[in-house]
Amino acid sequence: MKIGAAVVTLIVLCFLDSQSHSEPREVREVHYQMGTLLDITIWHSDVEEGKKILRRAVQEIHRLEEILSHYDPQSSLSLLNRQAGQGRAKIDPELFQLLAMATDFSIRTSGYFDVTVGPLVSLWQNAGEKGSLPEQAAIAQALDVVGYQKLKLYKNGEVKLVLKGMRIDLGGIGKGYAVDRIVSMMRKSGVDRALLNFGGSSIYALGSPPKENSWKINMRGTDEKFIGILHLKDQALSTSGSMGRYWKIAGKRYGHLINPKDGLPVMEPRMATVIAETATEAEALTKPMIILGKKGMSMIKDFPQTEALLTSENGVLWSSDRFVSKTFFQPIKNP
């Protein structure tokens, strides 16, 4: 999902009456942020205070976008990308923190998650717009400036993009990071029951609704049909599909997730779901799961408290050892 320019239009789904109550009441809002919908539900004994907490959460998302967006030419990320190949640059501390996390994920996934994939994304976006495949020479040229090893982080908070033409793209991790920041704010504000759903792809379940043991999440397969229900409590979930967005060239569909190893998009419809302790980790891990397919299951074992489910085009499900038991996953058979 892209991180785009923030739109401050607010859709208020429901506010229960504004009087304070000793019993928790539901407060829910949906905002358009980072190019998609941010849907937040909290349970709070004071509805007016609940509204204020939601406003602060949205303000935090907007603040983060000014740092992380590659669509905003004045964002901290855009400023860094323009300095590629020009030596070290002092960057925003939060951007540095996220790049350090991204580098760690790259190392632990053997480079199948890589935020330096930006040049390849741009190449295939342009190809999709033109309706013609990129030349092999253009793919090779883009691959020359892709690779997390070419992103250098220094202890003093400086960063270097080693080669001119490099470009960081945080679209595969930014929303998860934003969700984790909101969850931290919620906890500090005393909220212990909330569901954050960012674009359907990054979710965090804080506590559970009153009189319930968990939040129930509907899951879809590659054909958008429901495949089951899972239950989350104090867990993050991320879902990514290879054909959530795609380019159609010469009658074939090319998915928006690109393998940073060979520069080619995923063409097989797949849906990956990862649950983890943080939304940042869950979102990052769905990308290599999509690229690697069933082979990616072995990678999940290297991440404690993390489980995954992979759905193929024909509806076959592969899951990690404890996915079903940790989420009480209930499959649904479609006719």
N, C-alpha and C positions, 0 to 999 in steps of 0.2 A: 504494500500500500504506500502510496506516495505521501511524503510530508510536504504539503503545499501551503500556500499563503492562507493564513487564518481568516476565517469569516466569522464575525462576531454575532451573526444572526442567532437568536435563541428561540428554540422551540420548547415551550413549557408543556409537558405532557400532563402533569398533575401536581397540584399543591393541595394537600388537605387543609382544613381550616387552620387559620394562623394562630389560634389560641394555643397556649402551652398545655401539655398534657403530661401526666406522670408516666403513662404508658407510651412506648415508642410508636411513632407514626411514620408512615412511608412518605418520603419526599423524593421525587424523581424529576430529572431534567435531561434534555438532549440538546447538545450544542454541536455546531459544525466547526470542527477544528482539525488542523493538519490534513485537510482535504478529505475528511470523512466524518462520520457521526460519533460523537462521544456521548454515551448513554450512562448516566450515573444514577443509581438508586441507593438511598441510605435510609436507615431507620433511626429516628431521633425523638427524644421526649419533648423537645422544643422545636416546633416546625420552623419558626423564624430563624433560630440559630442554625437549623439544618440548611435553610436557604443560603445563609451567609457562608457556610462551609462549602457548599457547591459553587458559589461565586468565586471563592478563593481558589478552588480547584481549577476552575476554568481560567482564571488569571494566571495560574502557574503554567498551564499548558501553553497559553499565549506567550508567556515569557520564554519558555523553553524553545518554542518555535523560532523566536528571534535569534536563538543560538544555533539550532540544529538544521534549519531548513536550507536546502540547496536551491530552492525556488526564489528565495529572498536574496537579492544581490548584496545586501548589507549585513546578512547574518554572519555570525562568527565562522560557520562552516564555509560559506562562499568566499570569505576573505582568505581563509586558509587555502582553499583550492586554487585561488588566483596566485598564490605564492609557490605553487608547485615548481620544483627545480631551482628555487632561488635561495636555498639554505634554510636555516632554522627560523621558526616563527613562534613568538609567544602567543598562546591562545587562551580562550576562556577556560577557567578551571573545570567547569562541568563538561565542556567538550573534550578536554583532555581526559577526564575520568571515563567518559563513554568510549573514547578511542582506545584507552588502556583495556577496558573490558572487551571491546571488539577484538583487539589483538589476542587476548587470552583465548577467546572463543575460536579464533582462527587457528591458533596453535593446537588446541585440543580437538578440533575437527579436521586436522591435517589440511587446512586451507580451503575446505569446501564452504565455509562461511568466510566471507572476505569483503570488507567495506570499501576496498579499493576498486571494486568492480565497476565503478562509475563510467569509465570510457567504453566498456562493452555494452552497458545499458544504453548509453547515448547512441552507439553505433546501430544497435538493433531497433531502437525507437525510430531513428532516421530511415532505416530500411523498411520498417513497417509503414511509415508515412508515404514512402515512395512506391511501395508494393514490389520491391525487388530485393533479392538476397544480397548481403554485403559480399564484396570480393574477399577471397581468402587472404589476400595481402593486407586488406584493411583489418581483418580479424587478427592477423598476426601482429600488426602494428599496435592494435589496442592491447593485446596480451603482453606486449613488451613493457607497458606501463601499469600493468595490474599485478598485484602480489603484495600481501601484507608485510612481507619482509622489506619492502621498499618504503614502508611507513615507520619512521623512527621517532621514538618517544624518549625524552630526556628528563632526568630527575628534577630539573629546575622548572618544569612545566612547559618546556619548548617542544615543538614538533617539527619534523622535516619530512616533506614529500620529496623523495630523492630525485625523481625524474620530472621534467617538464611534461605536461599533458596528463599527469595523474589527477584523479578526482575521487574524493570520498563521497559515497552515497550511503546515508544512514537509514534509507527506507526500510531495510530489513531488521532494524533494531530500535529505531527511534520511538515508536509508539509504546513499545514494551517498557522502555526507560521512563517515558512520561507517566505511564500507569503506575510504576513503582514509586515515583515521586508523589503522586496523588495519594497512594495508599499510606505512605509515610506521614503525609499531612493529616490524613483522616485519623490515624492512630493518635497523633499528637493532639488532635482536637477532641479526643474521647470517643470517636465513632468506632464501634466494634461490630456493626452489621452494615455491610455495603456490597454492592455489585457494580463493578466498573467494566463497561464493555466498550472498547475503542475500535469501532469499525468492524466488529464481529471477529476480528483477528487477534486482538490482545485483550484478555479478560483477567480480572482478579476478583476472587470471591473472598470477602472479608467476613469472618464469622458465618452466621446463617440468619435467615429471616426468623421472626418470632414464631415459636411453636414448630419450627422445622429443624432438621438436623444438618441441612446443607442447602445450597443453591442448586437448582436443577437447570442444566444447560442442554438445549437441543443440538444435536450434531447432524451435519449433512455430509453426503458423499460427493463424489465427483460430478454427479448428475443433478446436484442440488436437492435431491430427495432426502428426507430424514432417514438416518441409519440407526439412531439410538439416542438415549438420554444418559448423561453422566451427572454425577453429584460432586460438587466442589465445596470445600470449606477451608479457608486460609490457604488457598492454593492459587497459582496462576495457570492460565491456559492460553495457548496460542494455536491458531489454525491457519494453515496456508495451503493454497491450491495452485498447482502448476498452471492451470488455465483460468485462474481468477481474472486475469487480464492476459490477452494474447494478441499477437500480430498475425494477420492472415496474408500469406504471400504465396502466389501461384497455387492457390487452392489448399494450401496446408496451413495448419495452426502452429504457431511457435509461441510457447509460453513465455511469460515475462521474467521468470527466474532463469538466470544464466549461470552455467557452470564456469567458475573463474579459472578452471584448469585448462579447458579447451575452447572457451569463448562461445559455446553453443547453447541455445535455449533448450529447456526441457520440452519434449514434444509429446510425451506420454501423459495422459491425464492422471494425476495423483493428488491425494489430499492427505496432509500430515497434521496431526494434532499432538502437541507436547504439553504435559503438565509439569510444573516445576515450582520451586519456592519463590522465584521472582519472574515477573513478566518479561524482563529483559532476556533472561536465559531461555525462557520458553520460546519467545519470538525468534531469537537467533538460531535455535536448533531446528526449527521447522525448515529452514532453507536447505541445509545439507541433507535433511531427511527427504525432501522432494527431489533433490539432485541425485542422490544415491539410491533411492527406492528402498527395497527390502534390505539391501546391504547396509543401510544406515542404522538398522536396529542394533547392530553390535556396538555402535558408537554410543548409544544411550547408556550403556552399562558404565561408561566412564564418568557419568554425571550423577552423583548421589541425589536421592529424593526426586529423580526425574524419570518420567515414564512417557511412552509414545504409542500412538496408533497410526497406522498407515493404511489408506484405502486406495485400491487400484481401480482402473477404469471398469473392470468387470465386477466390481463390488467385493472382491476378496479383501479381507481384513487381516493385517498382521499387527500384533501388539507386543510390547515388551512384557517381561515376566509379571509385573505387578500392576499393569495398567487397569485391568478390570477390578482387582481387589481394592485399589486405592481410590477409584472413582465410582465404584458400584455401577459400572457401565451396564446399561440395559439395551442390548441390540434390538432393533425393530426390523422385521422382515417385510420388505415391500413386495406387493403382488407383481 
